[in-house]
């Protein structure tokens, strides 16, 4: 059963603005466990991308790299996280952060 998207006062979870994003909170994304068959680094990048504004993501990526994770992690089909993000219309700030950290496009099979 598909429900229509709720808007305004019908939403069950109100929008949150002006949240505090401490370094500790940003680093907490490094502890996320991936589902089976998804590389840990890819999963962490995905969750950070979905959960952070560009300015928080820009703070996160150096922590990610310093923790030994690879910004060029690939999926079994050869695509990188940069390939995934590049498909999104509003991803330019995220792409810039990833490329500054050395992210490259993959070689899809």
C-alpha positions in Angstrom: 0.0 0.0 0.0 1.5 3.3 -1.1 0.6 6.4 1.0 0.8 9.9 -0.3 3.6 12.1 1.1 2.4 14.1 4.2 3.1 17.8 4.2 2.9 20.6 6.8 1.1 19.8 10.0 0.3 16.3 8.8 3.9 15.3 9.0 4.7 12.9 11.8 8.3 14.0 12.3 8.8 17.8 12.3 11.6 19.4 10.4 14.6 20.1 12.6 16.7 23.2 12.0 19.8 24.6 13.6 20.9 21.3 14.9 24.2 21.1 16.8 26.8 19.2 14.7 29.7 18.6 17.0 32.9 16.8 15.9 31.8 13.9 18.1 28.4 13.7 16.3 30.1 13.9 12.9 32.6 11.2 13.9 29.8 8.9 15.1 29.0 8.1 11.4 32.3 6.3 11.3 30.9 3.6 13.6 28.0 2.7 11.4 27.8 -1.0 10.5 27.0 -1.9 6.9 24.4 -4.4 5.8 25.8 -7.6 4.4 27.4 -7.3 0.9 27.9 -3.5 1.1 31.4 -2.3 1.7 31.7 -0.5 5.1 33.3 2.7 3.6 30.5 2.9 0.9 27.8 2.5 3.6 29.4 5.2 5.8 29.7 7.6 3.0 26.1 7.0 2.0 24.7 7.6 5.4 26.8 10.7 5.9 25.7 12.1 2.5 22.1 11.5 3.3 22.2 12.8 6.8 24.5 15.8 6.5 24.3 19.2 4.9 27.3 20.0 2.7 29.1 22.0 5.4 28.9 19.0 7.8 29.9 16.6 5.1 32.9 18.8 4.4 33.9 18.4 8.0 33.2 14.6 7.9 35.3 13.6 5.0 38.7 14.4 6.6 37.7 12.3 9.6 36.6 9.5 7.2 40.0 9.6 5.4 42.0 9.9 8.7 40.2 6.8 10.0 41.7 4.9 7.0 38.6 4.7 4.9 38.8 4.9 1.1 36.9 7.6 -0.7 37.3 5.5 -3.9 35.7 2.4 -2.5 33.8 0.5 -5.2 30.8 -1.6 -5.4 31.0 -5.0 -7.2 29.9 -3.4 -10.5 33.0 -1.0 -10.3 31.1 2.2 -9.5 32.4 4.5 -6.8 30.5 6.6 -4.3 31.3 9.7 -6.5 29.5 8.0 -9.4 26.4 7.5 -7.2 26.4 11.1 -5.9 27.0 12.5 -9.4 23.6 11.3 -10.5 21.9 13.8 -8.1 20.9 17.2 -9.2 21.8 19.1 -6.0 25.0 17.2 -5.2 27.6 19.7 -6.5 28.9 20.7 -3.0 29.2 17.1 -2.0 31.0 16.3 -5.3 33.5 19.1 -4.7 34.2 17.8 -1.2 34.8 14.3 -2.4 37.0 15.4 -5.3 39.1 17.5 -3.0 39.7 14.4 -0.9 40.8 12.5 -4.0 37.6 10.8 -5.1 37.5 9.5 -8.7 34.9 8.1 -10.9 34.9 4.3 -11.3 34.9 1.9 -14.2 31.5 0.3 -14.2 31.4 -3.2 -15.5 
